[in-house]
């Protein structure tokens, strides 16, 4: 079998409410997640031994520890590969995995989690394992709260600590999205510490499992919700507020919001072409920012 290629899309928290906190410190959430056709790519080639290589615009951000292909690696791709190998009683993952890293690191769009999910999907295909086998979901959750939803790769309601995932209605087709990041790391633990220290109130998404029939309904649904981590993330990376202001001011932007714990923000547009124009404008005005446009599903 030759190389297999898999896309690892950016995960977008279209809204994110923090609904409580467990005794073990994990926060509970209620979020609607979508995925952009902007992301990383994974190539898996059968091999006697396991190896991991990385290239792409953000490859230089990885440390030596991130390149470790051992079971103790800090890289989520390696950890996913070894976890699946152990679960299926293999001596090693038996694959050469190459990551093309196109998404900024620590950017609130689930890049590492999506990479891990793509690795799981890829190795399941390579080894002839059903991707919905009973052991896959708990294995994914053991790797991180965002990995289960990234395995789905389509509009999803995510609750609990990320372990309760249910299908959401399809996002209206044709909508464009712009992702913008100031290329400043916004570590999730730091954001949650700020959120907790400020004793921010727990909230609930006001509409349960919403339905939408068109893009106007969809935007109205999102406007009735919010991202509860915005203030904490902005305190961590002040440039987030500038990005939100700039996105909101671009022609055709229907909604601008922080994704996850940041620092990536997104803007939703009525068409891909409108999103492309907005991204081009932002790139011209802010050469130090990362900005990409695409579709959302």
Residue pairs with C-beta under 8 A, 6 or more apart in sequence:
1 46
1 126
2 45
3 43
3 44
3 45
4 43
4 44
4 45
4 122
4 125
4 126
5 41
5 42
5 43
5 44
6 41
6 42
6 43
6 44
6 118
6 119
6 121
6 122
7 39
7 40
7 41
7 42
7 118
8 39
8 40
8 41
8 42
8 111
8 114
8 115
8 117
8 118
8 150
9 35
9 36
9 37
9 38
9 39
9 114
9 153
10 35
10 36
10 38
10 39
10 103
10 109
10 110
10 111
10 114
10 179
10 264
11 33
11 35
11 109
11 110
11 113
11 114
11 146
11 149
11 150
11 259
11 260
12 33
12 34
12 35
12 36
12 109
12 177
12 179
12 259
12 266
12 296
13 31
13 32
13 33
13 108
13 227
13 259
13 260
14 31
14 32
14 33
14 34
14 222
14 257
15 31
15 32
15 205
15 222
15 225
15 226
15 227
15 257
16 29
16 30
16 31
16 226
16 227
16 228
16 229
16 260
17 29
17 30
17 31
17 203
17 204
17 205
17 225
17 226
17 228
18 27
18 28
18 29
18 195
18 200
18 202
18 203
18 228
18 229
19 28
19 29
19 30
19 159
19 202
19 203
19 204
20 27
20 28
20 202
21 27
21 28
21 196
21 202
22 28
22 161
26 145
26 161
27 161
27 192
27 195
28 159
28 160
28 161
29 158
29 159
29 160
29 161
29 162
30 157
30 158
30 159
30 204
30 205
31 157
31 158
31 159
31 205
32 155
32 156
32 157
32 158
32 168
32 205
32 210
32 222
32 225
33 149
33 155
33 156
33 157
33 158
33 168
34 155
34 171
34 296
34 297
35 153
35 154
35 155
35 296
35 297
36 109
36 177
36 179
36 266
36 294
36 295
36 296
36 297
37 294
37 295
37 296
37 297
38 102
38 103
38 177
38 179
38 292
38 293
38 294
39 102
39 103
39 111
39 114
40 56
40 99
40 100
40 101
40 102
40 103
40 111
40 114
40 115
40 118
41 99
41 100
41 102
42 77
42 97
42 98
42 99
42 100
42 115
42 118
42 119
42 122
43 97
43 98
43 100
44 95
44 96
44 97
44 98
44 119
44 122
44 123
44 126
45 95
45 96
45 97
45 98
46 94
46 95
46 96
46 126
47 94
47 95
47 96
48 94
49 92
49 94
50 69
50 78
50 81
50 82
50 85
50 92
50 93
50 94
50 95
50 96
50 97
51 69
51 96
51 97
52 67
52 68
52 69
52 73
52 75
52 77
52 78
52 96
52 97
52 98
52 99
53 96
53 97
53 98
53 99
54 62
54 66
54 67
54 98
54 99
54 100
54 101
55 98
55 99
55 100
55 101
56 99
56 100
56 101
56 102
57 101
57 102
58 101
58 102
58 103
58 104
58 105
59 101
61 101
61 104
61 105
62 75
62 101
62 105
63 74
65 73
65 74
65 75
66 73
66 74
66 75
67 75
68 74
68 75
68 78
69 75
69 78
70 78
70 82
71 78
71 79
71 82
73 79
73 82
75 112
76 112
76 113
76 115
76 116
76 143
76 144
76 147
77 97
77 99
77 112
77 115
77 116
77 119
78 97
79 116
79 143
80 116
80 117
80 119
80 120
80 143
80 147
81 93
81 95
81 97
81 119
81 123
82 92
82 93
83 139
83 142
83 143
84 93
84 119
84 120
84 123
84 124
84 129
84 139
85 91
85 92
85 93
85 94
85 123
87 135
87 139
88 127
88 129
90 127
93 123
95 123
95 126
97 119
97 122
99 115
101 111
103 109
103 111
104 111
104 181
104 183
104 264
104 290
105 111
105 112
105 185
106 185
106 186
106 187
106 188
107 181
107 185
107 186
107 262
107 263
107 264
108 186
108 188
108 233
108 258
108 259
108 260
108 261
108 262
108 263
108 264
109 179
109 259
109 260
109 264
110 146
110 149
110 150
110 260
112 144
113 143
113 144
113 146
113 147
113 150
114 146
114 150
116 140
116 143
116 144
116 147
116 150
117 140
117 147
117 150
117 151
117 153
118 150
120 131
120 136
120 139
120 140
120 147
120 151
121 131
121 151
123 129
124 130
124 131
124 133
124 136
125 131
129 136
131 151
136 151
137 148
137 151
140 147
140 148
140 151
141 147
141 148
141 162
141 163
144 162
145 161
145 162
145 163
146 162
147 162
148 158
148 162
148 163
148 165
149 156
149 158
149 162
149 165
152 165
152 167
154 167
154 170
154 297
155 167
155 168
155 169
155 170
155 171
155 297
156 165
156 166
156 167
156 168
157 165
157 166
157 167
157 168
157 209
158 164
158 165
159 165
159 166
166 209
168 209
169 210
169 211
169 212
170 297
171 218
171 296
171 297
172 212
172 214
172 215
172 218
174 215
174 270
174 271
174 272
174 295
175 215
175 218
175 268
175 269
175 270
175 271
175 295
175 296
176 268
176 269
176 270
176 271
176 272
176 273
176 274
176 275
176 276
176 293
176 294
176 295
176 296
177 266
177 267
177 268
177 269
177 275
177 293
177 294
177 295
177 296
178 247
178 250
178 253
178 266
178 267
178 269
178 275
178 278
178 279
178 282
178 291
178 292
178 293
179 259
179 264
179 265
179 266
179 290
179 291
179 292
179 293
179 294
180 243
180 246
180 247
180 264
180 265
180 266
180 267
180 279
180 282
180 289
180 290
180 291
181 243
181 263
181 264
181 265
181 289
181 290
181 291
182 237
182 239
182 240
182 242
182 243
182 263
182 288
182 289
182 290
183 288
183 289
183 290
184 237
184 239
184 263
185 263
186 233
186 236
186 237
186 240
186 261
186 262
186 263
187 236
187 261
188 260
188 261
190 236
191 229
191 232
191 233
191 236
191 261
191 262
192 229
192 232
192 261
194 232
194 235
194 236
195 228
195 229
195 231
195 232
198 231
198 232
200 228
200 231
200 232
203 226
203 228
205 225
206 224
206 225
207 221
207 224
207 225
210 221
211 217
212 218
212 220
212 221
215 254
215 270
219 254
219 255
219 268
222 255
222 257
222 268
223 255
226 257
227 257
227 258
227 259
227 260
229 258
229 260
229 261
229 262
230 240
230 257
230 258
230 262
232 261
233 240
233 258
233 261
233 262
233 263
234 240
234 241
234 258
234 262
236 262
236 263
237 262
237 263
239 263
240 258
240 262
240 263
240 265
243 263
243 265
243 289
244 256
244 257
244 258
244 265
246 282
246 285
246 286
247 253
247 256
247 265
247 266
247 267
247 278
247 282
248 256
248 267
250 267
250 277
250 278
250 281
250 282
251 274
251 277
251 278
252 269
252 270
252 271
252 274
252 277
252 278
253 267
253 268
253 269
253 278
254 267
254 268
254 269
254 270
255 267
255 268
256 265
256 266
256 267
256 268
257 265
257 266
258 264
258 265
259 265
259 266
267 275
267 278
268 296
269 275
269 278
272 293
272 294
272 295
275 293
275 294
276 293
278 293
279 291
279 292
279 293
282 289
282 291
283 289
283 291
